[in-house]
Amino acid sequence: MKRLLITAALLALLPAAQAQAQQAAPLRQDAAALKRSVEQFLQVQSGGLPGQVTVAVGAIDPRMNLAACPDPQAFFMPGARAWGKTTVGVRCVAPAAWTIYIQATVSVVGDYIASAAPLAQGQAIEAGQLVTLKGDLTTLPAGIATDMGQVIGRSTNISLPPGTPLRLDTLRSKPVVQSGQLVRLVSSGNGFSVSAEARAMSTAGDGQVVQVKTSGGQQITGIAKAGGLVEVAF
């Protein structure tokens, strides 16, 4: 009888002991909350990108055992950005300090310019030779043209087959100054403007740097402009 009474008393105390143990155990960080923090961070970081942005946050190791954090802060590592496959760090300062890195993918579906017909090296590109396509810009090479105005009138460094996305760094502007050409050198400053004749020493497109030589033999660097002008600012 005495043993039964002791057992009953222990059983009565068990729920209280379990509740006390649960209260003493530290709370663990919710993985779903971490994913939401990363997704919100990337949505903000990608807000100015051209196109329809989609953010996909990678899986978080279910064995993760981090202390609960009331205010986790997402951040980029040096060199990372909201573009394609990326990595986002999440850190906690208090009550326990920890940092975790989470993989994510940012897709940006938008328009880009490609060749609709073969493009010959050095030939000025016309609108009829171009087509606007739609795709994930993050999977294409850097510096892809997204507007025909960036391409028309320029030429490619190499011949391109149809369907090739056009990169801005492979296009050359139509020359406005040819090497050996006589140009009008224009210099201006605060309250004055002077012009003189000079000869271009290289070929340059509108807005590009070009060297010229004056009749006195002086070499001057300026900015090529349409109409055979070279601007020099003092």
Residue frames as qw, qx, qy, qz and C-alpha x, y, z in Angstrom:
[[0.000, 0.885, 0.466, 0.000, 0.00, 0.00, 0.00],
 [0.319, -0.786, 0.106, 0.518, 2.80, 2.37, 0.93],
 [0.418, -0.125, 0.591, 0.678, 4.50, 1.70, -2.44],
 [0.214, 0.629, 0.661, 0.348, 1.29, 2.54, -4.30],
 [0.136, -0.934, -0.251, 0.217, 1.01, 5.85, -2.49],
 [0.388, -0.580, 0.339, 0.630, 4.60, 6.80, -3.36],
 [0.370, 0.178, 0.693, 0.593, 4.05, 5.89, -7.03],
 [0.094, 0.811, 0.559, 0.144, 0.87, 7.96, -7.17],
 [0.245, -0.878, -0.039, 0.410, 2.66, 10.95, -5.64],
 [0.407, -0.333, 0.515, 0.676, 5.48, 10.71, -8.19],
 [0.283, 0.446, 0.710, 0.465, 3.01, 10.51, -11.05],
 [0.038, -0.909, -0.405, 0.093, 1.25, 13.60, -9.75],
 [0.299, -0.774, 0.188, 0.525, 4.52, 15.53, -9.75],
 [0.607, 0.067, 0.575, 0.545, 5.52, 14.40, -13.28],
 [0.326, 0.787, 0.412, 0.325, 3.51, 17.00, -15.31],
 [0.201, -0.973, 0.033, 0.109, 4.93, 19.85, -13.25],
 [0.588, -0.482, 0.461, 0.457, 8.46, 18.54, -13.72],
 [0.566, 0.356, 0.565, 0.483, 7.92, 18.20, -17.46],
 [0.141, 0.936, 0.272, 0.173, 6.59, 21.76, -17.71],
 [0.385, -0.860, 0.212, 0.259, 9.54, 23.06, -15.72],
 [0.642, -0.181, 0.546, 0.507, 11.97, 21.24, -18.03],
 [0.451, 0.632, 0.489, 0.397, 10.29, 22.68, -21.08],
 [0.062, -0.994, -0.084, -0.018, 10.55, 26.18, -19.66],
 [0.524, -0.683, 0.367, 0.353, 14.22, 25.67, -18.89],
 [0.687, 0.159, 0.524, 0.478, 15.05, 24.38, -22.41],
 [0.036, -0.482, 0.191, 0.855, 16.21, 27.19, -24.73],
 [0.649, 0.630, 0.295, -0.309, 14.00, 28.04, -27.71],
 [0.565, -0.070, 0.578, 0.585, 15.40, 27.15, -31.13],
 [0.167, 0.446, -0.239, -0.846, 15.39, 29.38, -34.22],
 [0.701, 0.455, 0.490, -0.247, 12.57, 28.65, -36.66],
 [0.457, -0.068, 0.615, 0.639, 13.96, 27.73, -40.11],
 [0.254, 0.697, 0.607, 0.286, 10.86, 29.09, -41.87],
 [0.136, -0.951, -0.130, 0.244, 11.45, 32.50, -40.30],
 [0.435, -0.494, 0.446, 0.607, 15.02, 32.50, -41.61],
 [0.395, 0.296, 0.693, 0.526, 13.81, 31.76, -45.15],
 [0.083, 0.888, 0.448, 0.063, 11.30, 34.61, -44.91],
 [0.301, -0.830, 0.112, 0.457, 14.06, 37.00, -43.81],
 [0.427, -0.217, 0.603, 0.638, 16.23, 36.03, -46.77],
 [0.293, 0.549, 0.690, 0.370, 13.34, 36.29, -49.24],
 [0.041, -0.947, -0.293, 0.124, 12.30, 39.74, -47.99],
 [0.383, -0.667, 0.300, 0.564, 15.92, 40.93, -48.11],
 [0.394, 0.003, 0.679, 0.620, 16.36, 39.79, -51.71],
 [0.204, 0.752, 0.601, 0.179, 13.04, 41.31, -52.77],
 [0.137, -0.939, -0.058, 0.311, 14.24, 44.69, -51.50],
 [0.415, -0.513, 0.490, 0.570, 17.70, 44.33, -53.03],
 [0.339, 0.160, 0.753, 0.541, 16.27, 43.40, -56.44],
 [0.218, 0.722, 0.503, -0.423, 13.63, 46.13, -56.50],
 [0.186, 0.774, -0.183, -0.576, 15.32, 48.20, -59.22],
 [0.361, -0.174, 0.811, 0.426, 16.14, 45.37, -61.62],
 [0.460, 0.304, -0.306, -0.776, 14.62, 45.46, -65.14],
 [0.488, 0.029, -0.814, -0.312, 12.11, 42.65, -65.52],
 [0.790, -0.423, -0.141, -0.421, 9.98, 40.27, -63.49],
 [0.074, 0.522, -0.764, 0.373, 11.90, 39.18, -60.41],
 [0.890, -0.283, -0.267, -0.238, 11.45, 35.78, -58.76],
 [0.089, -0.622, 0.688, -0.364, 13.25, 34.80, -55.55],
 [0.918, -0.138, -0.347, -0.135, 13.77, 31.17, -54.53],
 [0.288, -0.705, 0.574, -0.300, 15.44, 30.47, -51.17],
 [0.556, 0.246, -0.794, -0.010, 17.30, 27.18, -50.83],
 [0.800, -0.434, -0.401, -0.102, 16.63, 24.52, -48.23],
 [0.173, -0.718, 0.507, -0.445, 17.97, 24.99, -44.71],
 [0.416, 0.156, -0.878, 0.178, 19.58, 22.02, -42.96],
 [0.663, -0.543, -0.313, -0.408, 16.90, 20.55, -40.65],
 [0.778, -0.257, -0.405, 0.406, 19.67, 19.63, -38.18],
 [0.168, 0.551, -0.153, 0.803, 20.34, 23.34, -37.63],
 [0.565, -0.578, -0.539, 0.234, 20.34, 24.06, -33.90],
 [0.234, 0.349, -0.110, 0.901, 20.47, 27.84, -33.42],
 [0.092, -0.426, -0.618, 0.654, 19.14, 29.78, -30.48],
 [0.167, 0.795, 0.566, 0.140, 15.97, 31.75, -31.21],
 [0.309, -0.092, 0.032, 0.946, 16.63, 35.33, -32.34],
 [0.186, 0.721, 0.521, -0.417, 14.02, 38.11, -32.06],
 [0.311, 0.886, -0.046, -0.341, 15.63, 40.23, -34.79],
 [0.754, -0.046, 0.464, 0.463, 17.73, 38.26, -37.33],
 [0.170, 0.825, -0.167, -0.512, 19.56, 40.51, -39.82],
 [0.841, 0.354, 0.331, 0.241, 20.15, 39.44, -43.45],
 [0.067, -0.846, 0.319, 0.421, 23.24, 40.72, -45.29],
 [0.821, 0.552, -0.136, 0.044, 25.35, 40.19, -48.39],
 [0.761, -0.355, 0.229, 0.492, 28.89, 38.90, -48.29],
 [0.022, -0.699, 0.327, 0.636, 31.42, 41.07, -50.19],
 [0.034, 0.261, -0.766, -0.587, 30.88, 40.68, -53.92],
 [0.146, 0.377, 0.915, 0.010, 27.46, 39.04, -53.63],
 [0.264, 0.130, -0.078, -0.952, 24.36, 40.61, -55.19],
 [0.606, 0.318, 0.575, -0.448, 20.71, 39.89, -55.96],
 [0.546, 0.586, -0.388, -0.457, 21.40, 38.28, -59.34],
 [0.701, 0.264, -0.655, -0.100, 21.31, 34.59, -60.29],
 [0.820, -0.309, -0.444, 0.186, 22.70, 32.13, -57.76],
 [0.036, 0.696, -0.317, 0.643, 23.75, 34.02, -54.66],
 [0.573, -0.249, -0.680, 0.383, 24.43, 33.62, -50.94],
 [0.275, -0.738, -0.021, -0.615, 22.80, 35.61, -48.14],
 [0.361, 0.052, -0.734, 0.572, 24.11, 35.71, -44.60],
 [0.508, -0.692, -0.274, -0.434, 21.81, 35.95, -41.59],
 [0.395, 0.194, -0.626, 0.644, 23.23, 36.99, -38.24],
 [0.537, -0.743, -0.363, -0.167, 21.95, 37.30, -34.70],
 [0.191, 0.586, -0.435, 0.657, 23.55, 39.53, -32.08],
 [0.191, -0.151, 0.709, -0.662, 21.44, 38.82, -29.00],
 [0.633, -0.704, 0.281, -0.157, 20.54, 36.93, -26.92],
 [0.785, -0.239, 0.475, 0.319, 23.00, 34.53, -28.59],
 [0.195, 0.730, -0.408, -0.512, 25.45, 35.46, -31.35],
 [0.664, 0.059, 0.710, 0.226, 25.38, 33.27, -34.47],
 [0.321, 0.578, -0.339, -0.669, 25.68, 33.56, -38.26],
 [0.674, 0.186, 0.711, 0.069, 24.33, 31.29, -40.98],
 [0.121, 0.406, -0.491, -0.761, 24.71, 31.42, -44.79],
 [0.615, 0.385, 0.638, -0.260, 21.78, 30.48, -47.02],
 [0.232, -0.020, 0.679, 0.697, 21.78, 29.79, -50.77],
 [0.412, 0.640, 0.438, -0.478, 19.20, 31.49, -52.98],
 [0.383, 0.197, 0.612, 0.663, 18.42, 32.17, -56.64],
 [0.216, 0.651, 0.203, -0.699, 17.17, 35.45, -58.09],
 [0.435, 0.326, 0.685, 0.485, 15.66, 35.16, -61.57],
 [0.141, 0.594, 0.059, -0.789, 14.99, 38.29, -63.66],
 [0.474, 0.409, 0.714, 0.315, 12.82, 37.64, -66.72],
 [0.125, 0.784, 0.063, -0.605, 12.97, 40.58, -69.13],
 [0.700, 0.709, 0.092, -0.006, 13.56, 41.70, -72.71],
 [0.456, -0.556, 0.448, 0.532, 16.95, 41.54, -74.42],
 [0.526, 0.729, -0.193, -0.392, 18.19, 42.24, -77.93],
 [0.686, -0.157, 0.652, 0.283, 19.49, 39.56, -80.27],
 [0.084, 0.362, -0.582, -0.724, 20.45, 39.37, -83.93],
 [0.740, 0.360, 0.388, -0.414, 17.57, 38.45, -86.23],
 [0.796, 0.600, -0.066, 0.047, 19.91, 38.07, -89.21],
 [0.815, -0.045, -0.047, 0.576, 23.66, 37.50, -89.68],
 [0.094, -0.987, 0.043, 0.125, 25.65, 40.56, -88.58],
 [0.772, 0.432, -0.125, 0.449, 28.89, 41.26, -90.44],
 [0.602, -0.445, -0.152, 0.646, 31.91, 42.52, -88.53],
 [0.263, -0.223, 0.115, 0.932, 32.18, 46.31, -88.73],
 [0.058, -0.425, -0.604, -0.671, 28.86, 46.78, -90.53],
 [0.256, -0.125, 0.286, -0.915, 26.43, 49.34, -89.07],
 [0.027, 0.285, 0.948, -0.139, 23.50, 47.54, -87.44],
 [0.324, -0.198, -0.286, -0.880, 19.97, 48.37, -88.59],
 [0.561, -0.114, 0.452, -0.684, 16.65, 47.84, -86.80],
 [0.862, 0.206, -0.196, -0.419, 15.57, 45.14, -89.28],
 [0.592, 0.350, -0.707, 0.166, 18.55, 43.01, -88.25],
 [0.034, -0.225, 0.729, -0.646, 17.45, 42.88, -84.62],
 [0.586, -0.412, -0.601, -0.355, 14.81, 41.07, -82.61],
 [0.318, -0.486, 0.473, -0.663, 13.58, 41.50, -79.03],
 [0.646, -0.109, -0.754, -0.036, 13.47, 38.26, -77.03],
 [0.560, -0.631, 0.194, -0.500, 12.40, 37.47, -73.48],
 [0.822, 0.026, -0.537, 0.189, 14.35, 35.34, -71.04],
 [0.679, -0.691, -0.116, 0.219, 16.09, 35.10, -67.70],
 [0.294, 0.895, -0.246, 0.226, 18.69, 37.87, -67.88],
 [0.509, -0.703, 0.489, -0.083, 20.70, 36.33, -65.04],
 [0.868, -0.016, 0.468, 0.166, 21.58, 33.33, -67.23],
 [0.628, 0.730, 0.089, 0.253, 22.92, 35.51, -70.07],
 [0.635, 0.099, -0.150, 0.751, 26.39, 37.08, -70.30],
 [0.226, -0.667, -0.294, 0.646, 26.93, 40.36, -68.48],
 [0.032, -0.469, 0.216, 0.856, 26.19, 43.62, -70.30],
 [0.277, 0.386, 0.812, 0.339, 23.42, 42.32, -72.58],
 [0.125, -0.066, -0.190, -0.971, 21.59, 45.02, -74.56],
 [0.132, 0.429, 0.830, -0.331, 17.98, 45.43, -73.39],
 [0.323, 0.783, 0.262, -0.462, 16.88, 48.18, -75.78],
 [0.724, 0.484, 0.328, 0.367, 17.32, 48.50, -79.57],
 [0.107, 0.984, -0.048, 0.136, 18.43, 52.10, -79.13],
 [0.551, -0.687, 0.438, 0.179, 21.60, 50.77, -77.49],
 [0.701, -0.038, 0.629, 0.334, 22.48, 48.83, -80.66],
 [0.554, 0.737, 0.363, 0.138, 21.16, 50.55, -83.80],
 [0.256, 0.946, -0.165, 0.108, 23.91, 52.37, -85.69],
 [0.400, -0.686, 0.607, 0.039, 26.71, 50.57, -83.91],
 [0.738, 0.406, -0.517, -0.152, 28.78, 47.64, -85.26],
 [0.918, -0.379, 0.112, -0.024, 30.07, 44.35, -83.86],
 [0.224, -0.730, 0.621, 0.180, 33.69, 43.40, -83.28],
 [0.211, -0.148, 0.936, 0.240, 33.06, 40.00, -84.87],
 [0.480, -0.051, -0.555, -0.678, 30.52, 38.49, -87.27],
 [0.367, -0.031, 0.742, -0.561, 27.51, 37.04, -85.47],
 [0.119, -0.225, -0.893, -0.372, 24.94, 34.41, -86.52],
 [0.457, -0.459, -0.268, -0.713, 21.19, 34.95, -86.07],
 [0.767, -0.500, -0.377, -0.135, 19.84, 34.54, -82.52],
 [0.614, 0.043, -0.417, 0.669, 22.98, 35.81, -80.78],
 [0.315, -0.881, -0.309, 0.171, 22.33, 38.02, -77.72],
 [0.442, 0.689, -0.082, 0.569, 24.16, 41.31, -78.21],
 [0.623, -0.531, -0.258, 0.513, 26.66, 42.38, -75.56],
 [0.080, 0.995, 0.049, -0.035, 27.35, 46.09, -75.24],
 [0.420, -0.724, 0.441, 0.324, 31.07, 45.53, -74.70],
 [0.591, 0.035, 0.667, 0.452, 31.36, 43.87, -78.12],
 [0.366, 0.801, 0.437, 0.183, 29.73, 46.78, -79.99],
 [0.409, -0.161, 0.078, 0.895, 31.49, 49.81, -81.42],
 [0.215, 0.774, 0.305, -0.511, 29.95, 53.20, -81.96],
 [0.615, 0.669, 0.273, 0.317, 29.81, 54.62, -85.46],
 [0.535, -0.179, -0.016, 0.825, 32.94, 56.77, -85.88],
 [0.126, 0.950, 0.275, -0.077, 32.33, 60.52, -85.89],
 [0.014, -0.889, 0.419, 0.185, 36.05, 61.26, -86.20],
 [0.955, 0.252, -0.020, 0.154, 38.41, 59.36, -88.50],
 [0.661, -0.472, 0.221, 0.540, 42.17, 59.08, -88.05],
 [0.432, 0.037, 0.403, 0.806, 43.89, 61.80, -90.12],
 [0.064, 0.766, 0.553, 0.320, 40.72, 63.85, -90.44],
 [0.125, 0.266, -0.163, 0.942, 40.80, 67.62, -89.95],
 [0.335, -0.636, -0.691, 0.074, 38.59, 68.46, -86.99],
 [0.089, -0.735, 0.024, -0.671, 37.46, 71.57, -85.20],
 [0.509, -0.159, -0.645, 0.548, 39.00, 71.67, -81.73],
 [0.291, -0.721, -0.182, -0.603, 36.71, 73.52, -79.33],
 [0.467, -0.151, -0.636, 0.595, 37.76, 74.46, -75.81],
 [0.281, -0.714, -0.215, -0.604, 35.62, 76.35, -73.34],
 [0.412, -0.128, -0.642, 0.634, 35.81, 77.51, -69.78],
 [0.131, -0.708, -0.534, 0.443, 34.36, 80.07, -67.42],
 [0.134, 0.861, 0.114, -0.477, 33.31, 82.90, -69.71],
 [0.120, 0.647, -0.544, -0.520, 35.39, 82.00, -72.78],
 [0.870, 0.255, 0.421, -0.032, 35.32, 79.71, -75.83],
 [0.017, 0.685, -0.569, -0.454, 38.16, 79.10, -78.29],
 [0.905, 0.277, 0.318, -0.056, 38.24, 76.99, -81.45],
 [0.000, -0.692, 0.609, 0.388, 41.06, 75.92, -83.74],
 [0.862, 0.340, -0.283, -0.246, 41.77, 73.41, -86.47],
 [0.391, -0.521, 0.758, -0.042, 43.56, 70.16, -85.62],
 [0.624, 0.266, -0.653, -0.335, 44.12, 66.73, -87.09],
 [0.871, -0.325, 0.183, -0.320, 42.75, 63.57, -85.47],
 [0.054, 0.561, -0.826, 0.001, 45.37, 60.96, -84.56],
 [0.125, 0.052, 0.986, -0.096, 42.85, 58.12, -84.10],
 [0.376, -0.313, -0.596, -0.636, 39.30, 57.06, -84.92],
 [0.029, 0.119, 0.739, -0.663, 36.60, 57.57, -82.30],
 [0.146, -0.576, -0.745, -0.302, 32.85, 57.33, -81.87],
 [0.227, -0.710, -0.099, -0.660, 30.59, 59.96, -80.36],
 [0.651, -0.704, 0.087, -0.271, 31.62, 60.56, -76.75],
 [0.936, -0.108, -0.048, 0.331, 34.86, 58.61, -76.97],
 [0.366, -0.797, 0.243, 0.416, 38.30, 59.96, -76.12],
 [0.765, 0.540, 0.151, 0.317, 40.46, 60.97, -79.09],
 [0.481, -0.544, 0.151, 0.671, 43.89, 62.56, -79.51],
 [0.500, 0.829, 0.200, 0.155, 44.45, 65.40, -81.96],
 [0.599, -0.208, 0.094, 0.767, 47.49, 67.37, -83.10],
 [0.145, 0.905, 0.172, -0.361, 47.35, 71.11, -83.63],
 [0.623, 0.751, -0.044, 0.216, 49.13, 72.95, -86.47],
 [0.066, -0.849, 0.464, -0.242, 51.83, 73.86, -83.95],
 [0.543, 0.278, -0.781, 0.131, 52.52, 70.18, -83.21],
 [0.293, -0.263, 0.643, -0.657, 50.85, 70.10, -79.76],
 [0.387, -0.185, -0.881, -0.200, 49.00, 66.88, -78.90],
 [0.378, -0.156, 0.350, -0.843, 45.71, 67.37, -77.07],
 [0.077, -0.220, -0.972, 0.009, 43.17, 64.85, -75.77],
 [0.389, 0.028, 0.094, -0.916, 39.47, 65.60, -76.16],
 [0.490, 0.268, 0.779, -0.286, 36.01, 64.08, -76.59],
 [0.055, 0.061, 0.706, 0.703, 34.84, 63.30, -80.13],
 [0.387, 0.478, 0.480, -0.626, 31.48, 64.76, -81.14],
 [0.564, 0.534, 0.600, 0.192, 29.34, 64.50, -84.26],
 [0.303, 0.946, 0.116, 0.021, 30.18, 66.88, -87.07],
 [0.710, 0.391, -0.193, 0.553, 33.96, 66.55, -86.76],
 [0.217, -0.828, 0.203, -0.475, 34.19, 68.36, -83.42],
 [0.697, -0.075, -0.578, 0.418, 36.53, 67.58, -80.55],
 [0.361, -0.854, -0.068, -0.367, 35.71, 69.13, -77.20],
 [0.586, 0.096, -0.519, 0.615, 38.40, 69.98, -74.64],
 [0.428, -0.845, -0.252, -0.199, 37.41, 71.23, -71.20],
 [0.402, 0.384, -0.446, 0.701, 39.72, 73.35, -69.06]]
